[in-house]
Amino acid sequence: MTKRTVQDIRVHSIGFDRPLDVWVDSLVDFLREAGFPKAGRSEVVRVALEQLKKTVCHASRPHLPVSLTAGVRFGILTPC
């Protein structure tokens, strides 16, 4: 595994509406109670984005939502 440096990491701020905010907090609490003491919002979002990337990379373009298909077509989303 390649070692990451500070220059490799970018921080992003994400806003959640109230129902999603409560759901993410509940998920973090659940993970901590299930034995993952370092679970946090950023880790939950990072893992969700990784899963979304895998889904997009393995889906055929006709099955992608229009917004993602356009992103691939215009080079905003890089194919895997």
C-alpha angles and dihedrals in degrees: 000000000000116000113241122226129204089257090060094060126077124187120222129188116222126192121210128197113239099265093049091044091055091046093052091048090050091050091051090049090049092051092049091050089048091060104275101115094173094054111131142161094265092052092049091051093044092052091046090052091049090052091048089051091052090048093050093045094052098040121093113241096246088061096050120098112261092250092056094043090055090048092055093044094051094043096249091117112044116218113241 
